[in-house]
């Protein structure tokens, strides 16, 4: 029964993710046009700052700080959660990197007729998917899966990072949607290895 339920869950997830990704490709042009109509120098400067802080080194650094704090507080639960967040972030970032080099999609800011060029190491042809979004979604998605009451509000961070990447012309809507799917998959697979007793450690926080 559990296996059947798991297969149904995975089927629903794959179907939903596929439909969401197809829809995002359809709305790519519309989203890009909307962003172009709502540009401002101040907001663009802010979004560039969000984008810089939202890269994987920032997340890994935050994860290491959490790991050190958990060690200092002698909390094995939070040490394992912090380590899982770092691992998921690294895994999602690596997968996104491989996919973006393989697809060679031009960024919105690049003027070219060849939107997809195939394997390409040039940064301007590494749009699909967004590495920033994948890493951030995996990082905070792991926290949400391990401790939903604390983690779910923090999912606003990868959403903001995804929007910032679109706003500065680095990615299309479909780039960040695909990256979010990769991030959540990485978070799920890593969070599975967190012992059930360690999940939802709100009681330890209150003590």
C-alpha positions in Angstrom: 0.0 0.0 0.0 2.8 2.4 0.9 4.5 1.7 -2.5 1.3 2.3 -4.4 0.7 5.6 -2.5 4.3 6.7 -3.2 3.9 5.9 -6.9 0.7 7.9 -7.0 2.3 10.8 -5.2 5.3 10.8 -7.6 2.9 10.6 -10.6 1.0 13.6 -9.3 4.2 15.5 -8.7 5.6 14.7 -12.1 2.3 15.7 -13.8 2.0 18.9 -11.8 5.6 19.9 -12.3 5.4 19.1 -16.1 2.2 21.2 -16.5 3.7 24.1 -14.4 6.8 24.1 -16.6 4.9 24.0 -19.8 2.7 26.9 -18.6 5.8 28.9 -17.6 7.3 28.5 -21.1 4.0 29.9 -22.4 4.1 32.9 -20.1 7.8 33.6 -20.7 7.2 36.5 -23.1 4.4 38.0 -21.0 6.4 37.9 -17.8 9.4 39.5 -19.6 7.2 42.2 -21.1 5.6 43.0 -17.7 9.1 43.3 -16.1 10.3 45.6 -18.9 7.3 47.9 -18.3 7.9 48.0 -14.5 11.6 48.9 -14.4 13.1 51.4 -12.0 16.7 52.3 -11.2 16.2 51.9 -7.5 14.4 48.6 -7.7 16.9 47.2 -10.2 19.7 48.2 -7.8 17.9 46.4 -5.0 17.3 43.3 -7.1 20.9 43.2 -8.1 21.8 43.1 -4.4 19.3 40.3 -3.7 20.8 38.4 -6.7 24.3 38.7 -5.4 23.4 37.6 -1.9 21.3 34.8 -3.2 24.1 33.0 -4.9 25.2 29.6 -3.5 28.2 30.9 -1.5 25.9 33.0 0.6 23.7 30.0 1.3 26.6 27.7 2.1 28.0 30.4 4.4 24.7 30.7 6.2 24.5 26.9 6.5 28.0 26.8 8.0 27.0 29.5 10.5 23.9 27.5 11.5 26.1 24.4 11.8 28.5 26.2 14.1 25.7 27.6 16.2 24.1 24.2 16.5 27.4 22.7 17.6 27.9 25.5 20.1 24.4 24.8 21.5 25.2 21.0 21.4 22.1 20.4 19.3 22.7 17.3 17.2 19.2 17.7 15.7 20.0 21.1 14.3 23.5 20.1 13.3 22.0 17.4 11.1 19.4 19.8 9.7 22.0 22.4 8.8 24.2 19.8 7.2 21.3 18.6 5.2 20.5 22.1 4.0 24.1 22.6 2.8 24.1 19.2 1.1 20.8 19.9 -0.7 22.0 23.3 -1.8 25.2 21.9 -3.2 23.3 19.0 -5.0 20.7 21.3 -6.6 23.4 23.8 -7.7 25.4 21.0 -9.3 22.4 19.6 -11.2 21.4 23.1 -12.3 24.9 23.7 -13.5 25.0 20.6 -15.6 21.6 21.2 -17.2 22.3 24.9 -18.0 25.6 24.0 -19.7 24.0 21.2 -21.6 21.0 23.3 -22.9 22.9 26.5 -23.7 19.8 28.8 -23.5 20.5 32.5 -24.1 19.6 34.9 -21.2 16.9 37.4 -21.9 19.5 40.2 -22.0 21.3 38.5 -24.9 20.2 39.6 -28.4 20.2 36.4 -30.5 17.9 34.4 -32.7 19.4 31.1 -31.5 17.7 30.9 -28.1 19.0 27.3 -27.5 22.5 26.6 -28.6 23.2 23.2 -27.0 26.3 22.6 -24.8 27.8 26.0 -24.0 30.1 27.2 -21.2 29.5 30.9 -21.8 27.7 32.6 -18.9 25.3 34.5 -21.2 24.1 31.1 -22.7 23.6 29.5 -19.3 20.0 30.6 -18.5 18.1 27.4 -18.1 17.7 26.7 -15.2 18.5 29.4 -12.6 21.3 28.2 -10.4 20.5 30.8 -7.8 16.9 29.7 -7.6 17.7 26.0 -7.5 20.3 26.4 -4.7 18.1 28.7 -2.6 14.9 26.5 -3.0 16.9 23.4 -2.0 18.4 25.1 1.0 15.2 26.5 2.5 13.1 23.7 1.1 15.1 21.2 3.2 14.4 23.4 6.3 10.7 23.5 5.5 10.6 19.7 5.1 12.5 19.1 8.3 10.7 21.8 10.4 7.7 23.2 8.5 6.7 25.8 11.1 10.0 27.5 10.9 10.9 26.7 7.3 7.8 27.6 5.3 8.0 31.4 6.0 11.6 31.3 4.7 10.5 30.0 1.3 9.8 33.7 0.6 13.5 34.1 0.2 13.9 31.8 -2.9 10.8 33.3 -4.4 12.4 36.8 -4.0 15.7 35.5 -5.4 13.8 34.0 -8.4 12.1 37.3 -9.1 15.3 39.2 -8.8 16.9 37.0 -11.4 14.1 37.7 -13.8 14.0 41.4 -13.0 17.7 42.0 -13.9 17.3 40.1 -17.1 19.3 37.0 -16.2 16.5 34.5 -16.5 13.2 33.7 -18.1 10.1 32.6 -16.0 10.6 29.0 -17.1 14.2 29.1 -16.0 13.3 29.8 -12.4 10.3 27.5 -12.4 12.5 24.6 -13.6 15.1 25.6 -11.0 12.5 25.5 -8.2 11.4 22.0 -9.2 15.1 20.9 -9.1 15.5 22.6 -5.7 12.5 20.9 -4.2 13.5 17.5 -5.5 17.0 17.9 -4.0 15.4 19.0 -0.7 13.1 16.0 -0.7 15.8 13.4 -1.4 18.2 14.9 1.2 15.5 15.4 3.8 14.5 11.7 3.5 17.8 10.8 5.2 17.0 13.0 8.2 15.8 10.7 11.0 12.1 11.1 11.7 12.9 11.9 15.4 14.9 14.9 14.2 12.2 16.5 12.1 10.0 19.2 13.6 12.3 20.1 16.5 10.2 23.0 17.7 10.1 21.5 21.2 13.9 21.8 21.4 13.7 25.5 20.4 11.2 26.2 23.2 13.4 24.5 25.8 
